[in-house]
């Protein structure tokens, strides 16, 4: 279980291009640099390296961080493959993943993806990437605790894993989600609705909530942490519910060549995470260049990355995901039925790096 963590201020930089387009431009620039270097000692045969296509949420999602570093530091080449990153809005990424159009997703929230599995999607999780905190964000002086949002107009981006886990944690904290007046919207719309007083509060993850605090007028808002550690302790879990994982379709990982690629990506992930821990300032600069997150904010956030980035095989979370998908989510009406043992066994992979 994680202890409390210091939070940094995060805000969007001033960019002429939208986040996804800017990211694409930066990646294209890196590719040009790599090509230019080929005549000067790039690895032999690099042009024929196998390609791993990876879907991530568009900026400012944290699912971009490690793939961005892997490309910038050429950790993919070091591990013998080429990483091709495709950022997409959250709802698009999940739609494509659930349908199988994108069989590989670096943005799989186990709570959200469990619904796809319940509906027949043959998806399996391989490893955890992030463990995050979740917050109720408000400027209403009457809302002092999480339970005070009962009966209130609450905003959330309901198509994301942040809401899926946040909603579950609210239920564990004694808040009936069914009693809330939920308004689903993207993050920019949530900011505007909070500012205009059309929402009493919103449920957000660390990046979006910190971004709001760092924006003009952000000092008016308060963050109320939803206590996830208490939920873990209540159910005797060593590890809680992972926030963001690497997930794939079972048919994809059944190919030995793809399994090999996944293991190479895992090793590159571990190296990128180690780079953040040893060089947080340089990592912040690289990530900031490719996203709309400010470098100063990333400097503050990545300095505490050890508690947020937790790369380990998903099998270590098996007891938590079993409890979640066979008991807690069905009881909270977040799944229409419990996952059966066969579905659960397939969902929680026994992947070994």
The 8 nearest C-alpha neighbors of each residue, nearest first, counted from 0:
[[1, 238, 237, 228, 2, 239, 231, 236],
 [0, 2, 306, 3, 228, 4, 130, 307],
 [1, 3, 4, 0, 306, 228, 5, 307],
 [2, 4, 1, 5, 306, 132, 6, 228],
 [5, 3, 6, 2, 303, 306, 1, 307],
 [4, 6, 7, 3, 303, 300, 299, 302],
 [7, 5, 300, 4, 8, 299, 209, 205],
 [8, 6, 300, 299, 296, 9, 5, 209],
 [9, 7, 296, 209, 213, 210, 10, 6],
 [8, 10, 210, 296, 209, 213, 293, 292],
 [11, 9, 210, 292, 293, 213, 12, 214],
 [10, 12, 291, 292, 293, 13, 9, 210],
 [11, 13, 291, 293, 292, 14, 10, 290],
 [12, 14, 11, 15, 291, 16, 293, 10],
 [15, 13, 16, 12, 17, 291, 18, 21],
 [14, 16, 17, 13, 21, 18, 12, 20],
 [15, 17, 14, 21, 20, 18, 19, 13],
 [18, 16, 20, 19, 21, 15, 14, 291],
 [17, 19, 21, 58, 20, 291, 290, 22],
 [18, 20, 22, 21, 57, 17, 86, 23],
 [21, 19, 23, 22, 17, 18, 16, 24],
 [22, 20, 24, 18, 23, 16, 19, 17],
 [21, 23, 289, 19, 25, 20, 24, 18],
 [22, 24, 20, 26, 21, 25, 27, 19],
 [25, 23, 27, 21, 22, 26, 28, 20],
 [26, 24, 28, 22, 27, 23, 289, 21],
 [25, 27, 29, 23, 28, 24, 22, 30],
 [26, 28, 30, 24, 25, 29, 23, 31],
 [29, 27, 25, 31, 30, 26, 24, 32],
 [28, 30, 32, 26, 31, 27, 33, 25],
 [29, 31, 27, 33, 28, 32, 34, 26],
 [32, 30, 34, 28, 33, 29, 35, 27],
 [31, 33, 29, 35, 30, 34, 36, 28],
 [32, 34, 30, 36, 31, 35, 29, 37],
 [35, 33, 31, 37, 36, 32, 30, 38],
 [36, 34, 32, 33, 37, 31, 38, 39],
 [35, 37, 39, 33, 34, 38, 41, 32],
 [38, 36, 41, 34, 39, 35, 40, 33],
 [39, 37, 36, 40, 35, 41, 34, 33],
 [40, 38, 36, 37, 41, 35, 42, 34],
 [39, 41, 37, 38, 42, 36, 43, 35],
 [40, 42, 37, 36, 39, 43, 38, 45],
 [43, 41, 45, 44, 40, 37, 76, 77],
 [42, 44, 45, 41, 40, 46, 37, 47],
 [43, 45, 46, 47, 42, 48, 41, 79],
 [46, 44, 48, 47, 42, 43, 76, 41],
 [47, 45, 44, 48, 43, 49, 81, 42],
 [46, 48, 45, 44, 49, 50, 80, 81],
 [47, 49, 80, 45, 46, 81, 79, 50],
 [50, 48, 80, 81, 47, 51, 79, 260],
 [51, 49, 81, 80, 82, 52, 48, 83],
 [50, 52, 82, 83, 81, 53, 49, 260],
 [53, 51, 83, 84, 82, 50, 54, 103],
 [52, 54, 84, 103, 83, 104, 85, 51],
 [55, 53, 85, 104, 86, 105, 84, 103],
 [56, 54, 86, 105, 106, 62, 85, 63],
 [55, 57, 87, 86, 89, 88, 60, 62],
 [56, 58, 86, 87, 88, 19, 60, 59],
 [59, 57, 60, 18, 290, 291, 19, 56],
 [58, 60, 291, 292, 290, 57, 61, 18],
 [61, 59, 58, 62, 56, 57, 63, 206],
 [60, 62, 63, 64, 59, 58, 206, 56],
 [61, 63, 60, 64, 106, 55, 56, 105],
 [64, 62, 61, 66, 67, 65, 60, 55],
 [63, 65, 67, 61, 62, 66, 286, 68],
 [64, 66, 68, 67, 271, 63, 69, 268],
 [65, 67, 69, 68, 63, 64, 70, 84],
 [68, 66, 64, 65, 70, 69, 63, 71],
 [69, 67, 71, 65, 70, 66, 72, 271],
 [68, 70, 74, 66, 72, 67, 71, 73],
 [71, 69, 73, 67, 68, 72, 66, 74],
 [70, 72, 68, 73, 69, 67, 29, 285],
 [71, 73, 74, 69, 70, 68, 75, 271],
 [74, 72, 70, 75, 76, 71, 69, 77],
 [73, 75, 77, 69, 72, 76, 267, 78],
 [74, 76, 78, 73, 80, 77, 81, 69],
 [77, 75, 79, 73, 78, 80, 74, 81],
 [76, 78, 74, 75, 79, 73, 80, 267],
 [79, 77, 75, 76, 263, 80, 74, 267],
 [78, 80, 76, 77, 75, 48, 81, 263],
 [81, 79, 48, 49, 75, 76, 50, 78],
 [80, 82, 50, 75, 48, 76, 49, 51],
 [81, 83, 51, 50, 75, 52, 84, 80],
 [82, 84, 52, 51, 53, 81, 85, 50],
 [85, 83, 53, 54, 52, 82, 86, 55],
 [84, 86, 54, 53, 55, 87, 83, 52],
 [87, 85, 57, 55, 56, 54, 19, 84],
 [88, 86, 57, 56, 92, 91, 89, 55],
 [89, 87, 57, 91, 56, 90, 92, 86],
 [88, 90, 92, 56, 91, 93, 87, 159],
 [89, 91, 93, 92, 158, 88, 94, 159],
 [92, 90, 94, 88, 93, 89, 95, 87],
 [93, 91, 89, 95, 87, 90, 94, 88],
 [92, 94, 96, 90, 95, 91, 97, 89],
 [95, 93, 91, 97, 96, 92, 90, 98],
 [94, 96, 100, 98, 101, 92, 93, 97],
 [95, 97, 101, 93, 99, 98, 94, 102],
 [98, 96, 94, 99, 95, 93, 115, 120],
 [97, 99, 95, 96, 100, 94, 120, 101],
 [98, 100, 102, 96, 101, 97, 95, 248],
 [99, 101, 95, 98, 96, 102, 97, 94],
 [100, 102, 96, 99, 95, 103, 54, 104],
 [103, 101, 99, 248, 247, 96, 100, 251],
 [104, 102, 247, 101, 53, 246, 54, 248],
 [105, 103, 54, 106, 246, 245, 53, 107],
 [106, 104, 245, 55, 107, 54, 244, 246],
 [105, 107, 104, 55, 243, 62, 244, 108],
 [108, 106, 244, 243, 246, 245, 105, 109],
 [107, 109, 243, 160, 111, 242, 110, 112],
 [110, 108, 112, 111, 113, 107, 241, 242],
 [111, 109, 113, 108, 112, 163, 164, 160],
 [110, 112, 160, 108, 113, 109, 163, 114],
 [111, 113, 115, 109, 114, 110, 108, 107],
 [114, 112, 116, 110, 115, 111, 109, 117],
 [115, 113, 117, 112, 116, 111, 118, 334],
 [114, 116, 118, 112, 120, 113, 117, 97],
 [117, 115, 120, 113, 119, 118, 114, 121],
 [116, 118, 114, 115, 119, 113, 338, 120],
 [119, 117, 115, 116, 120, 114, 113, 121],
 [118, 120, 116, 117, 121, 115, 122, 114],
 [121, 119, 116, 115, 122, 118, 97, 117],
 [120, 122, 248, 249, 119, 116, 123, 250],
 [123, 121, 248, 249, 120, 247, 346, 116],
 [122, 124, 346, 247, 246, 348, 249, 248],
 [123, 125, 246, 347, 348, 346, 245, 126],
 [126, 124, 313, 348, 350, 245, 246, 312],
 [127, 125, 312, 313, 245, 311, 244, 124],
 [126, 128, 244, 310, 311, 313, 241, 312],
 [127, 129, 310, 244, 309, 243, 308, 126],
 [130, 128, 308, 243, 307, 242, 309, 131],
 [129, 131, 242, 307, 241, 308, 309, 243],
 [132, 130, 242, 307, 129, 133, 205, 204],
 [131, 133, 205, 204, 134, 130, 224, 225],
 [134, 132, 204, 225, 203, 224, 165, 205],
 [135, 133, 224, 223, 203, 225, 202, 222],
 [134, 136, 202, 223, 201, 222, 224, 200],
 [137, 135, 222, 201, 200, 221, 134, 202],
 [138, 136, 200, 220, 221, 139, 199, 135],
 [137, 139, 220, 219, 221, 140, 136, 200],
 [138, 140, 141, 137, 142, 199, 200, 220],
 [141, 139, 142, 138, 143, 137, 221, 220],
 [142, 140, 139, 143, 147, 138, 144, 148],
 [143, 141, 147, 140, 139, 144, 148, 137],
 [142, 144, 141, 147, 140, 145, 223, 139],
 [145, 143, 146, 147, 142, 223, 148, 135],
 [144, 146, 147, 148, 223, 135, 225, 143],
 [145, 147, 144, 148, 174, 149, 173, 172],
 [148, 146, 142, 145, 144, 149, 143, 141],
 [147, 149, 151, 146, 145, 150, 142, 200],
 [150, 148, 147, 151, 179, 146, 174, 178],
 [149, 151, 179, 178, 148, 180, 152, 147],
 [152, 150, 148, 149, 179, 153, 180, 199],
 [153, 151, 180, 198, 199, 181, 179, 200],
 [154, 152, 200, 181, 201, 198, 180, 151],
 [153, 155, 201, 182, 181, 183, 189, 200],
 [156, 154, 183, 202, 157, 201, 184, 162],
 [155, 157, 184, 183, 185, 158, 159, 162],
 [158, 156, 162, 155, 159, 183, 163, 184],
 [157, 159, 156, 90, 89, 160, 162, 163],
 [160, 158, 161, 157, 162, 156, 89, 163],
 [159, 161, 108, 163, 162, 111, 164, 110],
 [162, 160, 159, 164, 163, 165, 204, 203],
 [161, 163, 165, 157, 160, 164, 166, 159],
 [164, 162, 160, 166, 165, 161, 111, 110],
 [163, 165, 167, 166, 162, 161, 160, 110],
 [166, 164, 162, 168, 167, 163, 161, 133],
 [167, 165, 169, 163, 164, 168, 162, 170],
 [166, 168, 164, 170, 169, 165, 163, 171],
 [169, 167, 171, 165, 170, 166, 164, 172],
 [170, 168, 172, 166, 174, 171, 167, 165],
 [169, 171, 174, 173, 167, 172, 168, 175],
 [172, 170, 168, 169, 173, 230, 167, 174],
 [173, 171, 169, 170, 174, 168, 226, 146],
 [172, 174, 170, 171, 175, 169, 146, 168],
 [175, 173, 170, 169, 172, 146, 176, 149],
 [176, 174, 177, 178, 170, 173, 179, 149],
 [175, 177, 179, 178, 174, 170, 166, 169],
 [178, 176, 175, 179, 180, 181, 174, 150],
 [179, 177, 176, 175, 150, 149, 180, 174],
 [180, 178, 150, 176, 177, 181, 151, 149],
 [179, 181, 152, 153, 151, 182, 150, 178],
 [182, 180, 153, 179, 154, 152, 183, 155],
 [183, 181, 154, 153, 155, 184, 180, 152],
 [182, 184, 155, 156, 157, 154, 181, 185],
 [185, 183, 156, 188, 189, 155, 186, 182],
 [184, 186, 156, 188, 187, 189, 183, 155],
 [185, 187, 189, 188, 190, 184, 156, 207],
 [188, 186, 190, 189, 185, 191, 184, 192],
 [189, 187, 191, 190, 186, 185, 184, 192],
 [188, 190, 186, 192, 187, 191, 184, 193],
 [189, 191, 187, 193, 188, 192, 194, 186],
 [192, 190, 188, 194, 189, 193, 195, 187],
 [193, 191, 189, 197, 195, 194, 190, 198],
 [194, 192, 198, 196, 190, 195, 191, 197],
 [193, 195, 191, 192, 196, 190, 197, 198],
 [196, 194, 192, 193, 197, 191, 198, 190],
 [195, 197, 193, 198, 194, 192, 199, 191],
 [198, 196, 192, 195, 193, 199, 194, 152],
 [199, 197, 193, 152, 196, 200, 192, 153],
 [198, 200, 152, 153, 151, 139, 137, 196],
 [201, 199, 137, 153, 136, 198, 154, 135],
 [200, 202, 154, 153, 136, 135, 155, 203],
 [201, 203, 135, 155, 134, 136, 154, 165],
 [204, 202, 134, 208, 133, 207, 201, 135],
 [203, 205, 133, 206, 207, 161, 208, 134],
 [206, 204, 208, 207, 209, 132, 133, 203],
 [207, 205, 209, 208, 204, 210, 9, 60],
 [206, 208, 210, 209, 205, 204, 203, 211],
 [209, 207, 211, 205, 210, 206, 203, 204],
 [208, 210, 212, 8, 206, 9, 211, 207],
 [211, 209, 10, 9, 207, 213, 208, 212],
 [210, 212, 208, 214, 209, 213, 217, 207],
 [211, 213, 217, 209, 210, 214, 218, 208],
 [214, 212, 210, 211, 217, 8, 10, 9],
 [213, 215, 217, 211, 212, 216, 210, 10],
 [216, 214, 217, 213, 218, 212, 211, 219],
 [215, 217, 218, 219, 214, 212, 220, 213],
 [216, 218, 212, 214, 219, 215, 213, 211],
 [217, 219, 220, 216, 212, 213, 221, 215],
 [220, 218, 217, 138, 216, 221, 212, 137],
 [221, 219, 138, 137, 218, 217, 212, 136],
 [220, 222, 137, 136, 138, 223, 219, 218],
 [221, 223, 136, 135, 134, 224, 137, 220],
 [224, 222, 135, 134, 136, 225, 221, 144],
 [223, 225, 134, 226, 133, 222, 135, 132],
 [226, 224, 134, 133, 227, 223, 145, 168],
 [227, 225, 228, 229, 224, 230, 172, 168],
 [226, 228, 230, 229, 225, 168, 231, 132],
 [227, 229, 231, 230, 226, 232, 0, 1],
 [230, 228, 232, 227, 231, 226, 233, 172],
 [231, 229, 233, 227, 228, 232, 171, 234],
 [230, 232, 228, 236, 229, 239, 233, 234],
 [233, 231, 235, 229, 234, 230, 236, 228],
 [234, 232, 230, 231, 235, 229, 236, 228],
 [233, 235, 232, 231, 236, 230, 322, 319],
 [236, 234, 232, 233, 231, 237, 230, 238],
 [235, 237, 231, 238, 234, 232, 239, 319],
 [236, 238, 0, 235, 239, 231, 232, 316],
 [239, 237, 236, 0, 316, 240, 319, 231],
 [240, 238, 231, 236, 319, 241, 237, 0],
 [239, 241, 319, 242, 320, 238, 316, 109],
 [242, 240, 130, 243, 239, 127, 129, 109],
 [241, 243, 130, 108, 129, 131, 240, 244],
 [244, 242, 108, 129, 107, 128, 106, 241],
 [243, 245, 127, 107, 128, 126, 108, 106],
 [244, 246, 105, 126, 125, 107, 124, 104],
 [245, 247, 124, 104, 107, 123, 125, 244],
 [248, 246, 103, 102, 123, 122, 104, 249],
 [247, 249, 122, 102, 251, 250, 121, 123],
 [250, 248, 252, 251, 122, 121, 123, 253],
 [249, 251, 253, 248, 252, 254, 121, 247],
 [252, 250, 248, 249, 253, 254, 102, 257],
 [251, 253, 254, 258, 249, 257, 250, 248],
 [254, 252, 250, 251, 249, 255, 258, 257],
 [253, 255, 257, 252, 256, 251, 258, 250],
 [256, 254, 258, 257, 253, 259, 252, 260],
 [257, 255, 259, 254, 258, 260, 252, 253],
 [258, 256, 260, 259, 254, 255, 252, 261],
 [259, 257, 255, 261, 252, 260, 256, 262],
 [258, 260, 256, 262, 257, 261, 255, 263],
 [261, 259, 257, 263, 258, 262, 264, 256],
 [262, 260, 264, 258, 263, 259, 257, 265],
 [263, 261, 265, 259, 352, 264, 260, 258],
 [262, 264, 260, 266, 261, 265, 78, 267],
 [265, 263, 267, 261, 262, 266, 268, 260],
 [264, 266, 268, 262, 267, 263, 261, 269],
 [267, 265, 269, 263, 268, 264, 270, 262],
 [266, 268, 264, 270, 265, 269, 74, 271],
 [269, 267, 265, 271, 266, 270, 264, 272],
 [268, 270, 266, 272, 267, 271, 273, 265],
 [271, 269, 273, 267, 268, 272, 274, 266],
 [272, 270, 274, 268, 273, 269, 65, 69],
 [271, 273, 275, 269, 274, 270, 268, 276],
 [272, 274, 270, 276, 271, 275, 269, 277],
 [275, 273, 271, 277, 272, 276, 278, 270],
 [276, 274, 279, 272, 278, 273, 277, 282],
 [275, 277, 273, 274, 278, 279, 272, 304],
 [276, 278, 274, 275, 279, 273, 272, 280],
 [279, 277, 275, 281, 274, 280, 276, 282],
 [280, 278, 275, 282, 281, 301, 276, 302],
 [281, 279, 283, 282, 278, 298, 284, 301],
 [280, 282, 284, 283, 278, 279, 285, 275],
 [283, 281, 279, 285, 280, 284, 275, 278],
 [282, 284, 280, 297, 286, 281, 298, 285],
 [283, 285, 281, 287, 282, 286, 294, 288],
 [286, 284, 282, 288, 283, 287, 281, 289],
 [287, 285, 283, 289, 288, 284, 64, 282],
 [286, 288, 290, 284, 294, 289, 292, 285],
 [289, 287, 285, 286, 290, 284, 25, 291],
 [288, 290, 22, 286, 287, 25, 21, 285],
 [291, 289, 287, 58, 292, 288, 18, 22],
 [290, 292, 11, 12, 18, 59, 58, 293],
 [293, 291, 11, 290, 287, 10, 12, 59],
 [294, 292, 296, 12, 295, 10, 287, 11],
 [293, 295, 297, 287, 296, 283, 284, 298],
 [296, 294, 298, 297, 293, 299, 283, 9],
 [297, 295, 9, 8, 293, 299, 298, 294],
 [296, 298, 300, 294, 283, 299, 295, 301],
 [299, 297, 295, 296, 283, 301, 280, 300],
 [298, 300, 7, 296, 297, 302, 301, 295],
 [299, 301, 7, 297, 302, 298, 303, 296],
 [302, 300, 304, 303, 298, 297, 279, 299],
 [301, 303, 300, 299, 304, 279, 298, 276],
 [304, 302, 301, 305, 300, 306, 4, 5],
 [305, 303, 301, 307, 306, 302, 308, 300],
 [304, 306, 307, 303, 308, 276, 309, 302],
 [305, 307, 304, 308, 303, 1, 309, 4],
 [308, 306, 304, 130, 129, 305, 131, 309],
 [309, 307, 129, 305, 304, 128, 306, 310],
 [308, 310, 128, 129, 307, 311, 130, 127],
 [311, 309, 128, 127, 308, 126, 269, 312],
 [310, 312, 127, 126, 309, 313, 128, 315],
 [313, 311, 126, 314, 315, 125, 127, 350],
 [312, 314, 126, 315, 316, 125, 127, 311],
 [313, 315, 317, 316, 312, 349, 347, 348],
 [316, 314, 313, 317, 312, 311, 238, 318],
 [317, 315, 314, 313, 319, 318, 238, 320],
 [316, 318, 314, 320, 319, 315, 321, 347],
 [319, 317, 321, 320, 316, 322, 236, 315],
 [318, 320, 322, 316, 321, 317, 240, 323],
 [319, 321, 323, 317, 322, 318, 324, 316],
 [322, 320, 318, 323, 319, 324, 325, 317],
 [323, 321, 319, 320, 326, 325, 324, 318],
 [322, 324, 327, 320, 321, 328, 326, 325],
 [325, 323, 321, 328, 337, 322, 338, 326],
 [326, 324, 337, 338, 322, 321, 323, 327],
 [327, 325, 322, 323, 329, 324, 328, 330],
 [326, 328, 323, 330, 329, 331, 322, 324],
 [327, 329, 333, 331, 330, 334, 324, 323],
 [330, 328, 334, 332, 331, 336, 327, 333],
 [331, 329, 327, 328, 332, 326, 333, 334],
 [330, 332, 328, 329, 333, 327, 170, 167],
 [333, 331, 329, 334, 330, 328, 335, 336],
 [332, 334, 328, 331, 329, 335, 330, 114],
 [335, 333, 329, 336, 332, 328, 114, 337],
 [334, 336, 329, 332, 333, 337, 117, 328],
 [335, 337, 334, 329, 338, 117, 325, 332],
 [338, 336, 325, 329, 324, 339, 326, 334],
 [337, 339, 325, 324, 342, 343, 117, 336],
 [338, 340, 342, 341, 337, 343, 325, 344],
 [341, 339, 343, 342, 344, 338, 345, 325],
 [340, 342, 344, 343, 339, 345, 338, 346],
 [343, 341, 345, 339, 340, 344, 338, 346],
 [342, 344, 346, 340, 345, 341, 338, 347],
 [343, 345, 341, 342, 346, 347, 340, 348],
 [344, 346, 342, 343, 347, 123, 348, 341],
 [345, 347, 123, 343, 344, 348, 124, 342],
 [348, 346, 344, 124, 345, 123, 314, 343],
 [347, 349, 350, 125, 124, 123, 346, 345],
 [348, 350, 314, 351, 347, 125, 313, 312],
 [351, 349, 348, 125, 312, 352, 314, 313],
 [350, 352, 349, 312, 262, 125, 348, 314],
 [351, 262, 350, 265, 312, 266, 261, 263]]
